[in-house]
Amino acid sequence: MSVRVEQEATPVDEDREFRREIRDWFAANVTDDLRGAGGAGRENEAFEQRSEFARRLAAAGWSTLAWPAEHGGQGASLARQVIFHEEYARSGAPGRVDHIGLTMVGPTLIALGTPAQRQRFLPGIATATELWCQGYSEPGAGSDLAAVTTRARLDGDQWVITGQKVWTSLAHVADWCFMLVRTAPVPDGASRHAGLSYLLVPMRQAGITVRPIRQLTGDSEFNEVFFDEARTERDLVVGEPGQGWRVAMATLGFERGAATVGQQVGFQRDLDDLVALARRTGVADDPAVRERLTRAWIDLTVLRAHTLRVLAAPPAAGTATVIKLLWSRWRQGLGELAMTVLGPRGVAAAPGDDEADRWRRLFLFSRADTIYGGSNEIQRGILAERVLGLPRQDRR
Ligand SMILES: Cc1cc2nc3c(=O)[nH]c(=O)nc-3n(C[C@H](O)[C@H](O)[C@H](O)COP(=O)(O)OP(=O)(O)OC[C@H]3O[C@@H](n4cnc5c(N)ncnc54)[C@H](O)[C@@H]3O)c2cc1C
């Protein structure tokens, strides 16, 4: 007589199955024209195909893994989110077109939006049929965000918005913008954070002009956005009018997370490709280059270990900031190293030299890594004051 022992599937087995399922889906859906397209510094590449891919990804249920089930998501465990982002990066799937909606405004509406706002906007974000941009920075308000001067006043059932935003990524393709505007003067003796509001504004209207800014790479991924009596509905303010600072900061808190792990898988691929290039061209024989490549590998290994440790542990002060400081400097270093490996080809590549173009774009775009999402100087200031308890900087 034989005895069959039924074993319950453990979470580890299930996660393994989950990984296989995702891997199969990417194998079937990441076609050659999509592989490696888009991403930072290449946002305009194959935009239509990437949008279609995002819609397919959403239809398969992969886009909203991190969202709670009651808001149309899968409520997936952190382990599964990490698996998804790893496999996404490993498959060479294209840069997302819908990340601002999915990782910034979507979670903000889930946490702080009204039921009507969630009902109106979450489905469009989840299905990648409505794209978003972030309207925070202005010519006089970047690091000092509370200095925004774009203002909005109520006119009947609508907000009327006048002012200018700048560096607005993807505004030229966005359907909606979440923005921080001043809706009331600073009350006497109050902080400048009072009187700001967080509005959701339709981009396709007569009162909005989007003017692309040409970047170092030669491409235009961000824009100046001018608001001349632009309008949005009165109930499209998230949180209370005048309390927008809290909402704006909550959005920034959602920006990172499990996706960081996928980003680092992409970094590893970049490094592997650069090592292969150095070997192929003989540059790897140079002891100084060998040392820099090895150092890059060590630093990336440490960064990944630190990121996984942070994700697995309860959030601690400053940890997300440390990750941003480390990865931004790491990628800039890789760009600089790529220029060394390429040599004269880095500055005088023949037209159609896609390999040189890839590394040149990485080098040029990575200059921005220490600026957006809060510059590295600001991040270090936050660590100094909030984690180390050093004296506050004098800000007049
Ligand atoms: C590629 C890219 C995409 C972006 N996308 C968006 C977007 O979609 N939406 C959006 O709203 N914004 C976006 N930004 C803008 C970004 O958030 C700002 O560039 C950033 O906050 C810095 O502001 P700033 O450019 O006005 O520089 P400033 O604030 O003028 O800073 C200039 C320099 O002074 C330093 N500095 C300023 N204050 C201090 C201080 N207190 N202590 C020490 N040093 C200081 C800064 O670190 C920096 O080196 C993007 C920027 C880039 C580069």
The ligand as an ORCA input file, in Angstrom:
! r2SCAN-3c Opt
* xyz 0 1
  C      14.745     65.210    -15.026
  C      13.900     66.013    -14.117
  C      12.543     65.777    -14.055
  C      11.738     66.570    -13.215
  N      10.383     66.343    -13.209
  C       9.590     67.117    -12.452
  C       8.175     66.964    -12.494
  O       7.642     66.102    -13.208
  N       7.414     67.782    -11.747
  C       7.948     68.734    -10.936
  O       7.198     69.420    -10.253
  N       9.293     68.929    -10.885
  C      10.110     68.139    -11.628
  N      11.478     68.332    -11.599
  C      12.017     69.439    -10.818
  C      12.797     69.032     -9.577
  O      11.927     68.610     -8.570
  C      13.610     70.275     -9.172
  O      14.580     70.476    -10.184
  C      14.295     70.094     -7.838
  O      13.362     70.083     -6.805
  C      15.338     71.224     -7.580
  O      14.743     72.464     -7.741
  P      15.366     73.588     -8.699
  O      15.663     72.946    -10.011
  O      14.458     74.761     -8.683
  O      16.751     73.960     -8.062
  P      17.004     74.938     -6.821
  O      16.030     74.618     -5.737
  O      17.055     76.345     -7.318
  O      18.432     74.489     -6.365
  C      19.625     74.877     -7.074
  C      20.823     74.274     -6.357
  O      20.897     74.794     -5.014
  C      20.889     73.741     -4.070
  N      20.093     74.130     -2.912
  C      18.867     74.713     -2.902
  N      18.429     74.900     -1.627
  C      19.414     74.421     -0.825
  C      19.563     74.307      0.604
  N      18.586     74.712      1.419
  N      20.692     73.742      1.070
  C      21.669     73.287      0.235
  N      21.594     73.385     -1.120
  C      20.486     73.917     -1.637
  C      20.219     72.579     -4.775
  O      20.603     71.324     -4.241
  C      20.724     72.758     -6.207
  O      21.995     72.192     -6.331
  C      12.310     67.577    -12.426
  C      13.683     67.810    -12.485
  C      14.481     67.048    -13.313
  C      15.948     67.320    -13.365
*
